[in-house]
Amino acid sequence: MRAGVLALLAASGALADGDAWSPPAAAQPSGLQINGYADIGFAAAQGNGTSFAPGDTRIPADYGTDPFATAVNSRGDVASTDPGGRFVNGFLPRSMNIGGAPSAFLSTFDVDLKYVPAALPLLLFGRVQFLPRYGGSGNETRVVVEQAFARISPFASQEFALSVGKFDSVFGIEYLENEANLRTNITPSLIARYTTGQSLGVKAFYRVQIPGIWSAISLNAAATNGGTLVETLSPPDLSLSGRPIGSARLGYELNLPAFQLKIGGSGEYGTRNDQRGVAVRQWLLGADLRVVFGGLSLSAEGVKIQQDPGAADKSNGLGPFTLVSAFAARGAYGTLAYALPLSDGAFRRLTPYLRYEQRHAQFEGFPAYTVDRLTLGFRLELWDVLIVKAEGLLNGEVSGLPQVDNDVFTSSFVYSF
């Protein structure tokens, strides 16, 4: 399958550039706006759709592999998480439960509600997602309130905003592409599980423009329940430990007429929210880079995470488990894309892309391991409301893990309203 995917997508590579700031609420049209999108996919994964190696009897089984590797959609849901009867301890994504059988599926039906009261510097936003799924074990059909927050921009002369509620992460840059209609490619990176989760709390954004040198400096900071890990690793809606988790990103932008450079550094510190001990800590450090020159764009991001061991009271988005094991990981990705304008008619723009990434991790009591992935694909925009994407994920076990046939071809048809 690897050779076939390479032959099919050899001309591909992607990056979507985004920004953490949108105009103050007072500058937006007043009233209620309803928007959204549907993401319909088709995917085929090698083997049984997992990264569990046949004959590997080590337990927990999810500590000796990367169950997130066989992603098939923008949510990071994988083809399967079936461990074949072996004990797992909750280091798992959610699953589409298609296994190794090629299948079409509905990834997400998203409805966004935005309300801007007239003459008030206030924005109210809610995002509800309908997730039809086949199967159980935490992967059944759900309705998810992914975001629900109020944002106030009290100073008309300053780029300052304060948000309260449930919102996207402030760590790094990949969270800017969480949604399928915004993401250039289809699947999240190997480090997205640590940086792109939503959480409940308060956050502040402040940016200072420096017009004389075409630059800006920004700070995005939050105190939340679950931190920035995805919800299957750290529950976002309640604080299990009773302590907030702090996260922040400091960024610099150079915005020349024909060239853009954005760099940033991120950090996070607090208790692990997959358990109840107040002294069980975690910390993350990250750095990111974006460069845009004409239609060519490059983005890169790296992260390092360390989690302390805790008691036998683990609980996350997939249910209660047993071990709160010590964990350490580091990883990075780089994405290259070229946006090619096509016409003013049906075929608006074609963006081939290429992403390479690597992740190194170690669980308590297990050997360290390294995995990598090469992703090749394209995004085709039709009019202003339809997007067609296709990509191949070439997963590799570099060291410390048995070799597994777990490459993936996936595709996505997104329509917005």
N, C-alpha and C positions, 0 to 999 in steps of 0.2 A: 504493500500500500504506500510505503514511503516514496518509492520511485515514481509511482503513479501520481501522487500529490505534487511532487517536485515538477514532473513534466507538465501537469495541468496548470500550476500556478507560478511557473518559473519567473514570470515578468513582474511579480508583485512586491509591494512595500507600503506602512501607514502611520500617520500621526494626525490627531485632531488637536488643534490649539484652542485653549479655552482661557477663561479668566475668572477669578474668584469673585469679582465685583460686577454687579449690575447697577444701573442708575438708581439714585435715591427714589423712594416710593413717591415722593411729591412730584417727580418729573414724569411719572408714568400715567397712562390714561386711567381715569377713575372708573369704578364699577367692577362688576364681576366678569372674569374671563374663564372659560372652560376650554382646556386643551388636552391633548394626550396623544397616545400612539398605540399601535399593536405591533408586536414582534412575532412573526411566524417563521419557524426554522425547519431545516432538514439537516440531519447529521448521520454519519456512519463512523463508528469507532472500531478499532481493531480488537481482537480477542473478545472478552466478555464485557468490554466497556469500562473496566477498572484498571488500576495499576497494581493490584494484588498479584504477586507472583505465584503461579501454581507450585505446590510443594513447600512453600515457605510457611513453617509452623510457628514462627515467633509470634508472641502476643504481648501487648495489643497489636493486632495486625496493622492498624493505621499508623503505628509508630515506625514500621519498617518499610514504608513506601510513601509515595505522594498521592493521596487520593484525589487531590485537586487537579491533577494533570490532564484528565480527559474532559476538559470543559467543552461545552457545546453552545453556550449562549452568553449574552452580556452580563447576566447575573452571576456567572461562574458556576452554574449548575452543570454537573457532569453527566456522562452517559449512564453511569451506574456507580453505586457505592456498596454493592453486595459483597461482603467479605467471605462468602461461602461457608457460613456457620462459625467462623472464627470470632473471638472476642475483640471488640473495638472499644476505644475510650473517648470517642467524641471529637477526634481531630478529623472532621469530615465536612465536606460541602453538602449542599442539597443536591438532589439527583432528579434527572428527567426519567430515569428508570427504563431507558430504551435498550440497555445492555449493548450487545454487539450487533444488534439488528438495525439496519438502516431504517429511519423513520422520520416522518414529518411530525411537528408538534407546535403548540402555541406556547411560546415562552412567557409573554407578558401582555396583558391588556391594561394600559395605564391611563388614568384620568387625573389631570391636574386642575386644581381650583385656585384661582388667584383673585383676591379682592383688595382694591385700593380705595379706601374711603376718600371722598372728595375733600380737598383742602387740608388733608392731614398727611404728615410725613410717615405714613404707616403702610405696611404691606402684610397681608395675611395670606398664607400659602399652605395648601394641602396636596399631597400626592398619594393616591390610593391605587394599588396594583392588584389585579386579579391574576392568579397563578394556577391555571388548570394543570393538574398532574395525575399521572397514573401510578398507583402504588401506595405504600405506607411507610412506616418506620421514620416518621418525621418529614416525609416527602409528599404528603397528600395535598390535595387542592387547598389553597389558602387565599384569603383576602388580607393584604398587608397595607397598613398605613405607614408608608415609607418615610414621608416627611409631613410635618404639621407644625408650623412655627409662625410667630409674629415678629416682624422686623421693623424697627423704628430708626429713622435717619433724622435726628433732631436738628442738625446744623446744615442749613442750605449751602453754606460756603465751604463745608468740609466733607470729604469722603469718609464718613464715619457711620457705621451701622451697628446696632445691637439687636441680636436675635435671641428669642426664647422659645424653646419647644424641641422638636425632633428634626434634625437637619443632617446634611452631609458632613463628612470628615473635613478637617482643616489641614490634614497632614499631606504634604507632597502635592502632586498634580493629577494623579490618575483618577481621583474622585470626580474631577470635572467631566469625565467621560463615562460616568456610571450608567447613564441611560442609553438604550440601544439607538435612539434617534440622534444622539449627540456623538456617540463613539464612532470613530472612523473605522476601526476594525470590529470584530465580533466579540472575542473572548478577553477577559481580564488577564493581566500579567501573573506570573508566578508569585509576585510579592503583593498583589492586590489584596489578598486575604488579611494583611496586616494594616492597610492604610485606607481602605475605601468604605468602611462600614458607617452606617448612620447611627446616631446616638441622641439621647435626650439630655438637655441641659441648657446652657447659655453660651453664646459666643459673641465676639466683637471683631469687627474689621475696621482698619484704618489705613488710609493711603495718602501719602504726600507727593504731589507732583513737583518736579523740578524742571520747568519748561526750558531753562537756559541750556540744559544738556540733554533734552529729550528723554528724561528719565523719571522714574517714580520708585518710591520705597513703600512697602506695605507690610502690615502685621495682621495676621489672622490667628485668633486665640480662642480656646474653648475650655470649659469645665463641664464634663458630662458623666453619665452613668457608665457607659460601656467602652469609652475610648474610641479608637479608630479601627479595631478589628471587626471583621464581618460578623453577622449575628449568630452564625453557627459556632463561632469560637468565643464570643463574648456577648452575652445578652444585652441589648441596648435599652430596653424599656423600663427596667427596674435596677436599682443598685443593690446587688447581693451583699456587698461588703459594707455598705453604708458610707463609703468614702468616694469623693469625686476623683476623676482622672483628668489631669491637665494635659493639653496638647496645643501646639502653636507652630506657625510657619512664618519666617521672616523672608521677604522677597525683594529682589531688585529687578527693574525693567528698564531696558533701553529700547525706545520706540522710534526708530528712524523711519523716514518715508518708505524705504525699500528694504529695510532689515529690522528684525526684532530679535532681541535677546532677553530671556527671562531666566533668572537663577534663584534658587531658594534653599534654605535649610530648615528642617523640621525637627521637633522633639516631642516626646510624650513621657509622662511619668505618673504613676499612681498604683493603686491596688489592682490585682487581677479580678475582673468582674465575672469570672466563671467559677468563683468559690466565695466563701464568706469570711475568710480571715483578713483582718485589717492590716496585718504585717506582711502579707504575701504580695510582693511588689512586681511590677514590670516596667521596663523602659524601652523606648524606641528612639533611634536617631536616623535622620534621612537627609538626602540632598537631591536636588532635581535641576534639570536644565532643559530649556526649550529654545530652539533657533528656527526662525522662519526667514527665508530669502526667496522672494517670488513665490512660485508654486512648490518649492522644495522646503520640507520641514524635517527637523530632527528633534526628538525628545529622548531624555534619559533620566532614570531615577534609580536610586539605591537606598536600601534600608537595612538596619541592624536592630534585632529585637532580643531581649533577654527577659525570661520569666522565672521567678522563684518557685521552688516546690512548696506545696501546701498540704492540707489534710485530705482525708478521703471524702470530700464533699463536692465534687465537680458537678456543675450544672450549666448547660448552655442551650442554644436554640434547638438542639435535637433531643434534649431530655437529660435526666440525671445520669451520671456515670460514676466512676470509682476514684480514679487517681488524679491528683493535681500534681503532675510531674514537672520537674524543672525542664526548661526548653530554651534553646538558643538558635538563632538563625540569622543569616545575612543573604542578601540577594540584590540583583540589579537587572534592569532591562534597557535596551536602546531600540528606538523605533525610527525608521526612515520612511518618508512618504513623499509622493509627488502628485499634486492636484492639477489635473489637466482639464482646462475648460473645453467643452465640446460645442455647445450651441445655445441659442436662446429658446429652442424648442423642447421636445421631450427629453432628449439626452443632454443634461446640463453639465455634468462633471464626472470624470473618472479619476479615481485615486488608487493607484497600486501602492502596496506597502510591504514592508519587511520589518520583523521584530526578532531580535535575539535576546535571550535572557538566561540567567543562571541563578540557582538557589542552593545554598549550603545550610544544612540543619542538623540538629542533634537533640534527641529526647533522652531524658535520664535513663540510664541502664542500657541504651542502644548505641551502636557505633554511629559516628557522624557519616552523613552521606551528601552527595552532590548530584543535582539533576539539572538538565538544561532543556531548552526548547527553541526551535526555529519556527516562526509563524510567517507564512506567505499568503497574501490575499489581495482583494480589490474591493472597492466600494464604488457603485454606480448610482448617481443621483438622477432621478427622473422627475421632471417638472420641479415643484418645490415641496412635494408631499410624499414621494415614494423613494425608497432606498433599497437597492439590491446589493448584498454582500456575499462573498464566498472566501473561505480560507482553509488552509491546511496547517495542522499543528503536528510538528515532528518532535516528539518527546524523546529524551535520552536519559539514561541512567549513567552518569559519568563515573561515579565511584560509590562504594559502600552499599549498593543495592543490587539485587539480581536483575538481569535484563528482562524486560517485559515488552510485548507487542501492544503498544497503547497509543499509536498515532491516531489522529482524528481528522476527518473532513467535516466541516460544518458550513452552513449557509444561513442567511437571514433575509427576510423580506419585511421591511418596516414601512408602515404608512402612518402619517401624522394627521391630526385633525385639530 
